[in-house]
Amino acid sequence: MTRRVVATVVLGMTATACGQWSRVGTPDAPKADVAISRLFDPASQYRSMGFLAGGDPLPWVGSIRWLAGPTPDSTLAQVSLSFANHSLRFRREGNDFIGAYRVEISVHAATGAPRTFTRDETVRVRSFQETLRADESVIFQQYVNVPPGPCALSVVVRDRDGVGASRQEVTDTVPRFGDVGLSSPIPIYEGIGRARRDTVPTLISNPRATLPYGNDTLTFYVEAYGFPAGTRIAGVVEGWNGDTLWADTLPLDTAAAFARVRFRVLPGKLPVGQERFRVGPVGGGAAVVAPFLISFSSQWVVTNYDQMVSLLRYFPRQDLVAKLRSAPDSLRAKAWHDFWEASDPVSMTPENEALNDYLTRVQIASQRFNEAADPGWLTDRGEVFITLGDPDEVYDMESDYSRTGIHGIRWIYTNLRLDLLFVDQSGFGRFRMTPGSRADFDRVAQRLRHIN
């Protein structure tokens, strides 16, 4: 089960709670460099969908959702953020580890003085291993009453025990909720909401609106204002090309002033990628839309099945990758679920440590070994690094160039008794293994993959 620490700040009152949820996870595609770019820059992916997102050194993802306020000239904004434990610097306190962070939210409405909300929160975990979690493990929520109209909002998240901080600013128009209408659809992990518009919903939101592919249920909470009892509300999931991927209708069970519904989108019903949830009254009327993402992991943002399979070309368990590659469209969700379960070395944790370690090496290779137009992870040195890790010794034989006309680099793996030579035959910085080195490397790689 995935454990998240949730800090909910409600109109100046702070409450901290812990909860349990289901696990959230993480061929030769023609645009592998694009997949890599998005994979290791989730902030850009989420910003392109209209989310808040802070980058390094303290990355986080957030959203703003709108509900009716206690009066017609007031709107309730839910600001929610999420980030990973490993973004914080933890300190030891007794038998626990403590991470401390500060969130500063500034609201500049068209009328009235700017308002700033500053909250200090802590994350307490019982083991050092938990401090290293790279999945979505901390959720922060704040509800604020704001006037309808143009609004500028900035969010700053700071590590109180370190130097990490990141900032995001957005400009939006706060909606006015009249006699009849619907709130923003709010993706949630759990909660019953509220029964009146002059209270605050009891919800634990899903700030990044991300559903792990084939492995969980996405729930949307929606409030309805001023509709007759029995009015049916339609929820539709649309692909970005406008195709209907899923649909359902639910009746309102409360008359007139206030009602609420929850739509549950079951796992395996949707393809991987960016999608939209559209909700509105059956028979016509204004609809509201919320973007969301079906991804392979909350940490590694890849939204194309073939690209993910391409990224796994060096993964140790090629028997499992082959099953992903051969799965028909209708069984891809199940194939990914089976891959995750079979390759996860520690099933009791919410992460797949083997996949995380592998994709971290892909990331490092992409940064270190770019050669001309070739992405670093697709070069010979990238392949070796992803498969074997860093060599024990490296020799750059550039000094031999004047004598031989060839620039070579040697990597030595002592324990594997492996000596590899990469040669730049063209003189343009494209290093390739010599035929003998390629044969030696392939023998070692096959042996390691057989062990796994």
Secondary structure as GFF3:
##gff-version 3
##sequence-region A 1 452
A	DSSP	beta_strand	2	10	.	.	.	ID=ss1
A	DSSP	beta_strand	13	21	.	.	.	ID=ss2
A	DSSP	alpha_helix	32	39	.	.	.	ID=ss3
A	DSSP	alpha_helix	42	48	.	.	.	ID=ss4
A	DSSP	beta_strand	52	54	.	.	.	ID=ss5
A	DSSP	beta_strand	60	68	.	.	.	ID=ss6
A	DSSP	beta_strand	75	83	.	.	.	ID=ss7
A	DSSP	three_ten_helix	85	87	.	.	.	ID=ss8
A	DSSP	beta_strand	90	93	.	.	.	ID=ss9
A	DSSP	beta_strand	96	109	.	.	.	ID=ss10
A	DSSP	beta_strand	115	125	.	.	.	ID=ss11
A	DSSP	alpha_helix	128	131	.	.	.	ID=ss12
A	DSSP	beta_strand	138	146	.	.	.	ID=ss13
A	DSSP	beta_strand	149	159	.	.	.	ID=ss14
A	DSSP	beta_strand	165	174	.	.	.	ID=ss15
A	DSSP	beta_strand	181	182	.	.	.	ID=ss16
A	DSSP	beta_strand	186	193	.	.	.	ID=ss17
A	DSSP	beta_strand	202	205	.	.	.	ID=ss18
A	DSSP	beta_strand	210	212	.	.	.	ID=ss19
A	DSSP	beta_strand	218	225	.	.	.	ID=ss20
A	DSSP	beta_strand	232	239	.	.	.	ID=ss21
A	DSSP	beta_strand	244	251	.	.	.	ID=ss22
A	DSSP	beta_strand	259	265	.	.	.	ID=ss23
A	DSSP	beta_strand	273	281	.	.	.	ID=ss24
A	DSSP	beta_strand	288	295	.	.	.	ID=ss25
A	DSSP	alpha_helix	305	311	.	.	.	ID=ss26
A	DSSP	alpha_helix	318	326	.	.	.	ID=ss27
A	DSSP	three_ten_helix	329	331	.	.	.	ID=ss28
A	DSSP	alpha_helix	332	343	.	.	.	ID=ss29
A	DSSP	alpha_helix	353	368	.	.	.	ID=ss30
A	DSSP	three_ten_helix	376	378	.	.	.	ID=ss31
A	DSSP	alpha_helix	380	388	.	.	.	ID=ss32
A	DSSP	beta_strand	393	396	.	.	.	ID=ss33
A	DSSP	three_ten_helix	398	400	.	.	.	ID=ss34
A	DSSP	alpha_helix	401	404	.	.	.	ID=ss35
A	DSSP	beta_strand	407	413	.	.	.	ID=ss36
A	DSSP	beta_strand	418	424	.	.	.	ID=ss37
A	DSSP	beta_strand	432	433	.	.	.	ID=ss38
A	DSSP	alpha_helix	435	451	.	.	.	ID=ss39
###
